[in-house]
Each structure stands twice: as structure tokens, then as C-alpha cells.
């Protein structure tokens, strides 16, 4: 009975407090560990437990059938043993959930700085050692802790990178959180240039208002657009993709939308500049590589969010490219795990900022 009431409470939380329709004020009032516990219990531990219990009942039924056809000289299993197994079946799943929460929640409020060195064909010699601060998926909103944005700004500014490139999802769900996101971006000071693109979460509440406010703040938002900056006298072209194709009031991201966006950017390409493509969804890498763009930066995947290992988890289940560095047809892709959270759990998918250093290919 206690387990039933516990499960009902968790499901009620997911249906009411966990719904995007519930006010952000209410959602922020609920402690993050509670939210994480509810998600882990309802989406992972409970289903696995039910499967195991079902298998246990099947095995028990088989064992009883076998015993019924054997000698009864040893008698049935003692009641205390059955009670012990029943108590374990009730107690272990919540304890496992609590242990996972204790491991996963701290990963939400920490981030690492990952360093990558890329050798790129066609990179001008003068740009050898050019450094990029690649930031993605800030998700300013209900899971943003007060110290996260100042730490992010401090870490990026401490890099003193030539370029700061942000690959989408500045906010999580509500346009009301956009001023905090804009303020964070305006506190970042690259040496030579910055570019920002939109992500799917940026468009959930009011896509037009997101676009208007970001541009009004003077931030370089690129939506199937390009800008050029000069570093050490060499021109670099930054090209940013649109998120998905318009379908009614929604934008759907699929292979056709990715290809169409790259086609539009190809018409803007400056032959006298080294191009860098910013694309929120990493699958944009395929048409970008086919079009001959040497470098693509992406986010969106959160490194898989819940990973059992580097190769096992939600990342490879849903994406061809989910974290880190990839190469294809002479082009290269960097997928950022993101520094913020839309989901109250991270396991083996650490939040991060990536410092990318470019070198000409020998």
C-alpha cells in the first residue's frame, strides 16, 4: 500500500508540477532533488522494477509448479523468507532511485572546460592557434541556479578567446527568462567576435519575441545569416542556421530542413573567408560536410543527458553525433554537451564549455 501511494504521488507530480503548463513560479518552488527523484522513479526505476517483478513472478510460478510435482518432504518455504523478499522488492527501488539522484543532481550545477585542438584544411597560416570559446544550451530557466551564470561568464572571459560562438537554447521554456540570458551574453567579451544562433527551446514560448529582443540588445543573432570578422588580418565568416522548417506555428527539425538551411548558407558563402557553421542540431553536419564547410559547431544533445558509459545511453540512441569531435569527408564537427539543463538529471554527460584551438592541417 505504501509503495502504491508513493508511486501515485510521483506520477501526480509529473502530471501537474512537472508539466510545462504549470507556472514557472510553482516549478521553481519545488526542490530540484524532488524533481529529479520523480523523473528517475517514474521514467526509469519503476518501469525496470515492474519488469523485474514480473519476471520474478514468472520464475516463482515455475518453481512452484516444479515443487508441486516433487516430494513434499522439505515442506514449503518459510513465511519469514517470503516476507523478507517482499520487503526487499518494496525498499530497494526507492533506495536505488535516491542513490542515482545523489549522483546525478550535483552534475547539474557543475561544468567542465574541455580543450580540443583541430587541424583544419584551408585554415590560413596566420590563424594558427586561433581560439574559440564554444558555449551551448544555457537553458536559462527553472533549473538555473543563481551562481551558474556568473561562473559561466567568468570562465568564458578568463579564456580570452578570439571568438565566442553560442550554438542555441539560450532559454529553457519561458520568454520571461530571456533578459537573464541576454544579460549573460552581453557580459561576455571575446577578443574579435561573437555569434549566436537559435535553438528549439528558444522558440517554444514566442519565437518572434525571442528574435526581436536578442537583436534589440545588439547581440549578433544569425538565422540563416552570416557575418564576417577579422582575426590577425584574416577574414572569418560565421554562418548560423535556422532551427527547422516552418510548419504552421511550429518548426520541425529534419533532414530536409537541415539541408535547406545549408543550401541557403551556401549562397552567402564568401570565397575569401574561412567559414565556420553554427548549427544547433548536430545532424546538420551531414549536408554541411557535403557542401564543403570545414567546421561545424553544434549543441542540442546534452551529451546524451543520461549515459551508462561514453558509448551507451540516450546519446547514441537518438543521435549519430552526440558529444565531442567527429570527422567526415574532410569536414569536422564539435558537439557541445551544453552548460545548462532542460531536464533535472545528468549522468556521465557533464556540462561543459569547450575551448577549441585551430591549426592548419599539415
Secondary structure, DSSP 4 states (H G I P E B T S, - for coil): -HHHHHHHHHHHHHHTTTSTTS-HHHHHHS-HHHHHHHHHIIIIIHHHHHHHHHHHHHHHHHHHHHHHTS--TT-SPPHHHHHHHHHHHHHHHHHHHHHHHHHHHHHHS--EEEEEEEEETT--GGGTT-EEEEE----BSTT--HHHHHHHHHHHHHHT-SEEEE-S--BSS-GGGHHHHHHHHHT---SSEEEE---TGGGTTTHHHHHHHHHHTT--B-SSEEEEEEETTEEEEEEE--SSEEETTEEE--HHHHHHHHHHHHHH--TTSEEEEE-SSTTHHHHHHHTT-SEEEE-SSGGGSBBSSSSSBHHHHH-S--SEEEEETTEEEEE---SS-SSS--BS---EEEEEEEEE--
